[in-house]
Structure formats: structure tokens, C-alpha cells
């Protein structure tokens, strides 16, 4: 029985050890502090995202996440769903047009 428990713990530890924290920077369109709050809070709401910081001037989001729980595609898709274009996923017109007027970045 002890061998079975030790084996189970070892197997579970190996699964946890394979999870990796990933740091990525992606382009996310926006204009202002309201956008910054929305972008960061949306990214942080995703299971597995540890931190998200968007720079208004560079339009870049630095995100740290557990690659076993999420990925860049999921993060970009979620950001687009609240109206913010990313480098690979464009927000629908409906989502974009629901943004406050100060946040409308498309010209």
C-alpha cells in the first residue's frame, strides 16, 4: 500500500512539474486608462493568467500565464470579445462599437 501511495504522489508531482509559466508580450489596441483597466482585468480574469500589464503608449500587453491552463490564443480571443483588437484576433464590430467613445481606436 505504501508503494502505491508513493507511486501516486510521484505521478502527480510529474504532472505538476510539467506546467510552465510563460511570459509573452502581445499588441492590444486601445487608447486610455479605461482601456487599460478593461484589458488588464479581462486578461487577469482568465484561469491561469498570473499577471497582465498593458502600456498605453506602446499598446503592448505583458502577460504571465500557466501554459497548462491557458494560451495566447485564448487570451487574445477574450480581449477581442470585449472590443480590443490584438495582433492575431480582431474584435467584432459589435464588440468594438460597445466600447465607450474615448476607447474607440479604429480610425
C-alpha positions as CSV (number, residue, x, y, z in Angstrom):
1,X,0.0,0.0,0.0
2,X,2.9,2.4,0.8
3,X,4.4,1.7,-2.6
4,X,1.1,2.6,-4.3
5,X,0.8,5.9,-2.4
6,X,4.5,6.8,-3.2
7,X,3.9,5.9,-6.9
8,X,0.7,8.0,-6.9
9,X,2.5,11.0,-5.4
10,X,5.3,10.7,-7.9
11,X,3.0,10.6,-10.8
12,X,1.0,13.6,-9.6
13,X,4.2,15.5,-9.0
14,X,5.4,14.8,-12.5
15,X,2.2,16.3,-13.9
16,X,2.5,19.4,-11.9
17,X,6.2,19.8,-12.7
18,X,5.4,19.9,-16.5
19,X,3.3,23.0,-16.1
20,X,5.3,26.1,-17.3
21,X,4.9,29.8,-16.5
22,X,5.1,31.6,-19.8
23,X,5.8,35.4,-20.3
24,X,4.6,36.9,-23.6
25,X,4.1,40.4,-24.9
26,X,1.3,41.0,-27.4
27,X,-0.1,44.0,-29.2
28,X,-3.5,45.1,-28.0
29,X,-5.3,48.2,-29.4
30,X,-6.7,50.8,-27.0
31,X,-6.5,54.5,-26.1
32,X,-6.8,55.4,-22.5
33,X,-6.9,54.4,-18.8
34,X,-10.3,53.0,-19.2
35,X,-8.9,50.7,-21.9
36,X,-6.0,49.8,-19.7
37,X,-8.3,48.7,-16.9
38,X,-10.5,46.7,-19.2
39,X,-7.6,45.0,-21.0
40,X,-5.8,44.1,-17.8
41,X,-8.9,43.0,-15.8
42,X,-10.1,40.9,-18.8
43,X,-6.7,39.2,-19.2
44,X,-6.5,38.6,-15.4
45,X,-10.0,37.0,-15.3
46,X,-8.7,34.1,-17.4
47,X,-7.9,31.0,-15.4
48,X,-4.1,30.6,-15.5
49,X,-3.2,34.2,-16.0
50,X,-0.9,35.4,-13.2
51,X,-0.4,39.0,-14.3
52,X,-1.2,41.3,-17.1
53,X,0.1,44.8,-17.6
54,X,-0.8,47.0,-20.6
55,X,1.2,50.0,-21.7
56,X,-0.9,52.8,-23.1
57,X,2.0,54.3,-25.2
58,X,3.3,51.1,-26.7
59,X,-0.1,49.3,-26.9
60,X,1.7,46.2,-25.6
61,X,0.3,43.7,-23.0
62,X,2.9,41.9,-20.9
63,X,1.1,38.7,-19.7
64,X,2.4,35.9,-17.5
65,X,0.4,32.6,-17.5
66,X,0.4,28.9,-16.8
67,X,0.6,27.2,-20.2
68,X,-1.3,24.2,-18.8
69,X,-4.4,26.3,-18.1
70,X,-4.5,28.8,-21.0
71,X,-2.6,30.1,-24.0
72,X,-2.1,33.2,-26.1
73,X,-5.0,32.4,-28.5
74,X,-7.4,32.2,-25.6
75,X,-6.2,35.4,-24.1
76,X,-6.4,37.3,-27.4
77,X,-9.9,35.9,-28.1
78,X,-11.1,37.0,-24.7
79,X,-9.7,40.5,-25.3
80,X,-11.3,40.7,-28.7
81,X,-14.6,39.7,-27.1
82,X,-14.6,42.9,-25.1
83,X,-13.7,45.1,-28.0
84,X,-9.9,45.2,-28.3
85,X,-8.1,44.1,-31.4
86,X,-4.9,42.0,-30.8
87,X,-2.1,41.1,-33.1
88,X,-3.9,38.0,-34.2
89,X,-7.6,38.3,-33.3
90,X,-9.8,41.2,-34.3
91,X,-12.8,42.3,-32.3
92,X,-16.2,42.0,-33.9
93,X,-17.8,45.3,-34.9
94,X,-20.5,44.7,-32.3
95,X,-17.9,44.3,-29.5
96,X,-15.8,47.3,-30.7
97,X,-18.9,49.5,-31.1
98,X,-19.9,48.7,-27.5
99,X,-16.8,50.4,-26.2
100,X,-17.1,53.9,-24.6
101,X,-16.4,56.7,-27.1
102,X,-13.0,57.5,-25.5
103,X,-11.9,53.9,-26.2
104,X,-12.7,53.8,-29.9
105,X,-9.3,53.4,-31.5
106,X,-10.1,52.5,-35.1
107,X,-9.8,55.4,-37.5
